[in-house]
Amino acid sequence: MLAIALNPATLITTFDPGSLIYLFDMIGIVACSISGTILAKHKKFDVFGCLLVSIVTAIGGGTVRDVILNRHPLFWMVDMSYLTVITISSLVMQIFFHPNSKRVNKFLRLSDTIGLSAFTLIGIKVADSMGTNVPVALLLGVITIIVGGIIRDMICNEIPLVLQQEIYITAALTGGILYFALHNLGVRDWVTDIATMSTIFTLRMLAIRYDWQFPTLEWKY
């Protein structure tokens, strides 16, 4: 599923377009593009502003991950399908999504959760393929999803979701730990991938549904 080419000048890791993991990657791209577009349109950005927000949301985290790993050329420079899919999905949402819809928050959280599930898995698999240890792979999996969301929220003048009390990074880490546990047990890759994404998605949606939050630390004196 991962094709790795090594030479003294470059280190390129790409996904096979025919693989299941490539499909997961595109699902994450579409989901994050949609979440960026929804928030930007709700803030009354113009067409190009919405497109810009959707791009940084979808590829921002993966770009930072690749820079940290010295993985180049960047994935979206190798495969133009990423920018094409982002542009199309953003334009479609701009045309058909009403910015004053009462479901803005629901759509935003759903698309963000789908992106969380897909991009955490992608980040972990990329880092693992580059030979990183488990804690670093988990960290890069989290970075893959949170950076784009942080940039999106900052551009749209919102408090970044990951800085709030919600169960977000915890869901990603839980799924990542499950990924390595299943991998070490010899479970098939496609089963491990689906189980990881399903766990992250379910945990995050349950946290939203039942308003699970971490308490703040406070010393009362």
C-alpha positions in Angstrom: 0.0 0.0 0.0 2.9 2.3 0.7 5.5 2.8 -2.0 8.9 4.1 -0.8 11.6 5.3 -3.1 15.0 6.1 -1.6 18.0 7.9 -3.1 20.6 10.3 -1.8 18.5 13.4 -2.8 14.9 12.4 -2.1 12.7 10.4 0.2 9.2 10.0 -1.3 6.5 8.0 0.3 3.3 7.8 -1.7 0.0 5.9 -1.4 -1.0 3.5 -4.2 -4.1 5.1 -5.8 -5.7 1.6 -5.9 -5.2 0.9 -2.2 -7.8 1.1 0.6 -5.6 3.6 2.5 -5.6 6.0 -0.5 -9.4 5.9 -0.2 -9.2 6.7 3.5 -6.8 9.6 2.7 -9.2 11.1 0.2 -12.1 10.7 2.7 -10.1 12.7 5.2 -9.3 15.3 2.5 -13.0 15.7 1.6 -14.1 15.8 5.2 -11.6 18.5 6.2 -12.2 20.5 3.0 -15.9 20.5 3.9 -15.4 21.5 7.5 -13.2 24.4 6.4 -15.7 25.5 3.8 -18.6 25.3 6.2 -17.0 27.4 8.8 -15.6 29.9 6.3 -18.9 30.4 4.6 -20.7 30.7 7.9 -18.2 33.6 8.6 -19.3 35.1 5.3 -16.0 34.6 3.4 -16.0 35.0 -0.3 -15.4 32.1 -2.7 -11.6 32.4 -2.7 -11.6 32.8 1.1 -13.6 29.7 1.6 -11.3 27.8 -0.8 -8.2 29.0 1.0 -9.6 27.9 4.4 -10.6 24.5 2.9 -7.0 24.0 1.5 -5.2 24.8 4.7 -7.6 22.7 6.7 -7.2 19.7 4.5 -3.4 19.7 3.8 -2.0 21.8 6.7 -1.5 19.0 9.1 -0.1 16.6 6.5 2.3 19.2 5.3 3.7 19.9 8.8 4.0 16.1 9.4 6.0 15.6 6.2 8.3 18.6 7.0 9.0 17.0 10.4 9.7 13.7 8.8 11.8 15.2 6.0 9.5 13.5 3.6 9.6 15.3 0.2 8.3 16.3 -2.3 5.2 17.1 -0.3 2.3 14.6 -0.9 0.0 17.2 -2.5 2.8 18.3 -4.9 3.3 14.7 -6.1 -0.4 13.9 -6.6 -2.5 16.7 -7.9 -5.6 14.8 -7.0 -5.5 16.3 -3.6 -5.9 19.9 -4.7 -8.4 18.9 -7.3 -10.6 17.1 -4.8 -10.3 19.9 -2.3 -11.3 22.5 -4.9 -14.3 20.5 -6.1 -15.6 19.6 -2.7 -15.2 23.2 -1.5 -17.0 24.7 -4.5 -19.9 22.2 -4.2 -20.4 23.0 -0.5 -20.3 26.7 -1.3 -23.0 26.3 -3.9 -25.4 24.0 -1.9 -24.7 24.8 1.8 -26.6 27.7 3.3 -24.4 29.6 5.7 -27.2 30.4 8.1 -28.4 26.8 8.4 -29.3 25.6 11.9 -27.3 22.5 11.2 -23.9 24.3 10.7 -22.5 23.1 14.0 -23.7 19.5 13.4 -22.2 19.4 9.9 -19.0 20.9 11.1 -18.6 18.4 13.9 -19.5 15.4 11.7 -17.1 16.4 9.0 -14.4 17.2 11.5 -14.9 13.8 13.2 -14.5 12.0 9.9 -11.4 13.9 9.2 -10.1 13.1 12.7 -10.6 9.4 12.1 -9.0 9.3 8.6 -6.1 11.6 9.2 -5.0 10.1 12.5 -4.7 6.8 10.8 -2.9 8.3 7.8 -0.4 10.2 9.9 0.4 7.1 12.0 0.8 4.9 9.0 3.1 7.4 7.2 5.2 7.9 10.4 5.4 4.1 11.0 6.5 3.5 7.4 9.4 6.0 8.0 10.6 4.0 10.9 9.6 6.2 13.8 8.9 4.7 17.2 5.4 4.3 18.6 5.1 7.5 20.7 6.4 9.7 17.8 4.1 8.0 15.3 1.1 8.7 17.7 2.3 12.3 18.0 2.5 12.7 14.2 -0.9 11.1 13.8 -2.3 13.8 16.1 -0.4 16.6 14.3 -1.8 15.4 10.9 -5.3 16.3 12.0 -5.0 19.1 14.5 -2.7 21.6 12.7 -5.2 22.1 9.8 -8.0 22.6 12.2 -6.1 25.1 14.4 -5.2 27.2 11.3 -8.8 27.0 10.1 -10.2 28.2 13.5 -7.6 31.0 13.8 -8.4 32.3 10.3 -12.1 32.2 11.2 -11.5 33.9 14.6 -12.6 30.8 16.6 -11.1 29.2 19.6 -9.4 26.1 18.2 -11.4 22.9 19.0 -8.3 21.1 20.4 -7.8 23.8 23.0 -11.3 23.3 24.5 -12.3 20.7 27.0 -13.8 18.3 24.5 -12.7 14.6 23.9 -10.7 15.1 20.7 -7.0 14.3 21.0 -7.9 11.5 23.4 -10.0 9.8 20.7 -7.1 10.0 18.3 -4.6 8.6 20.8 -7.0 5.8 21.8 -7.4 4.8 18.1 -3.6 5.0 17.6 -2.9 2.7 20.5 -5.4 0.2 19.2 -3.7 0.4 15.8 -0.3 -0.7 17.2 -1.9 -3.3 19.4 -3.7 -5.0 16.5 -0.7 -4.6 14.3 1.5 -6.4 16.9 -1.0 -9.2 17.1 -0.7 -9.8 13.4 -4.2 -8.6 12.5 -4.7 -8.0 8.8 -3.9 -4.4 7.7 -7.4 -3.6 6.4 -9.0 -4.9 9.5 -6.6 -2.8 11.7 -7.2 0.3 9.6 -11.0 0.0 9.8 -11.0 -0.8 13.5 -8.8 2.2 14.2 -10.9 4.6 12.3 -14.2 3.2 13.7 -12.9 3.5 17.3 -11.8 7.1 16.8 -15.1 8.0 15.1 -17.3 6.3 17.7 -15.5 7.7 20.7 -15.6 11.2 19.3 -19.3 11.0 18.3 -20.2 9.6 21.8 -18.3 12.5 23.4 -20.3 14.9 21.3 -23.6 13.2 21.9 -23.2 12.9 25.7 -21.1 16.0 26.2 -18.1 14.2 27.6 -15.4 16.7 28.6 -12.2 16.8 30.6 -12.4 18.8 33.8 -10.0 21.7 34.3 -7.3 21.4 36.9 -7.9 23.7 39.8 -6.3 24.0 43.2 -8.8 25.2 45.7 -7.2 26.9 48.7 
